[in-house]
Amino acid sequence: MKLNAPFSDDKSRALVLGNGLHLSKNQLINLVKEASFIVCVNGGSEKAKELKINPDIILGDLDSINQDIVKYFNNLNIPIVKIPSQEKNDLEKAVLYLLKKAMKELSYADSWESKLIKL
């Protein structure tokens, strides 16, 4: 089973999957179900592949993404956008991207917890 962001015009909550993700599969699935748009930053794409979550985009400086992961998501036509600037971290880059998409809320999953941020 592949999990895709259930896009809906009336939902404007994005999910950003970060590197070092240690949430349970059930916790992540619940976050995916609540999201209308999914962004992976760098290593978060590995967890997405492992759980068969198809993000809408992968972005960041791409310094911690495995090339096998890049090939996997390229084969699924998932956009991968390299933003090499080191002036902002990858979460900041994702937030700026999502603000341009007029998202109102952001769930950020990284390490052992997730956070809901109002944009």
C-alpha positions in Angstrom: 0.0 0.0 0.0 1.3 3.4 -1.0 0.4 6.4 1.1 -0.1 9.7 -0.9 -1.0 13.0 0.4 -4.8 13.2 0.1 -5.0 16.5 -1.6 -8.1 18.5 -1.0 -8.7 22.2 -1.6 -10.2 22.8 1.8 -7.1 21.3 3.6 -4.0 23.4 3.9 -1.9 21.4 6.3 1.5 20.3 5.1 3.7 17.6 6.6 7.5 17.9 6.6 9.4 14.7 7.2 12.9 15.5 8.5 16.1 13.5 9.0 16.5 11.4 12.1 12.8 10.4 12.1 12.0 8.0 15.0 8.2 8.2 15.2 6.2 5.0 15.0 4.6 3.9 11.8 1.2 4.6 13.2 2.1 8.1 14.3 3.5 8.8 10.8 0.4 7.4 9.0 -1.8 9.6 11.1 0.2 12.6 10.2 0.1 11.7 6.5 -3.7 11.3 6.7 -4.0 14.8 8.1 -1.8 16.4 5.4 -2.8 17.8 2.1 0.9 18.2 1.0 4.0 16.2 2.0 7.6 17.5 1.9 10.6 15.5 2.7 13.8 17.3 3.6 16.9 15.3 2.9 17.1 12.1 5.1 13.3 12.2 5.7 13.0 10.7 2.3 14.5 7.5 3.5 11.8 7.0 6.1 9.2 7.9 3.5 10.5 5.2 1.2 10.6 2.7 4.0 7.0 3.3 4.9 5.9 3.7 1.2 4.9 7.3 1.7 5.0 9.3 -1.6 5.9 12.9 -0.8 4.8 15.7 -3.1 8.4 17.0 -3.2 11.8 16.4 -1.7 13.9 19.5 -1.1 16.9 20.9 0.8 20.6 21.0 0.3 20.5 17.2 -0.3 23.7 16.6 1.7 22.3 13.6 3.5 20.2 11.9 0.9 21.3 8.5 -0.5 21.5 8.3 -4.3 19.5 5.1 -4.3 16.7 7.1 -2.6 17.0 9.8 -5.3 16.7 7.1 -8.0 13.7 5.5 -6.3 11.7 8.8 -6.1 12.9 9.9 -9.6 11.3 6.7 -10.9 8.0 7.8 -9.2 8.3 11.3 -10.8 8.5 12.9 -7.3 10.2 16.3 -7.8 13.6 16.7 -6.0 14.7 20.3 -5.6 18.3 21.1 -4.5 18.5 24.4 -2.6 22.3 24.6 -1.9 22.3 27.7 0.2 23.5 27.2 3.7 22.1 30.4 5.1 18.9 28.6 6.0 18.5 25.1 7.3 16.3 22.6 5.4 13.3 23.1 7.7 13.4 26.9 7.0 13.7 26.1 3.2 10.6 23.9 3.5 8.6 26.5 5.4 9.4 29.2 2.8 8.4 26.8 0.0 5.1 26.0 1.8 4.3 29.7 2.5 4.5 30.2 -1.3 1.9 27.4 -1.6 -0.4 29.2 0.8 -0.3 26.4 3.4 -1.8 27.5 6.8 -0.5 24.7 9.1 2.6 22.6 9.1 3.3 19.4 10.9 7.0 18.8 11.3 8.1 15.3 12.1 11.7 14.8 13.1 13.6 12.9 15.8 11.2 11.6 18.4 8.3 14.0 18.1 6.1 16.0 15.8 5.1 19.6 16.1 2.2 21.5 14.6 3.1 25.0 13.5 0.6 27.7 12.4 2.0 29.6 9.4 
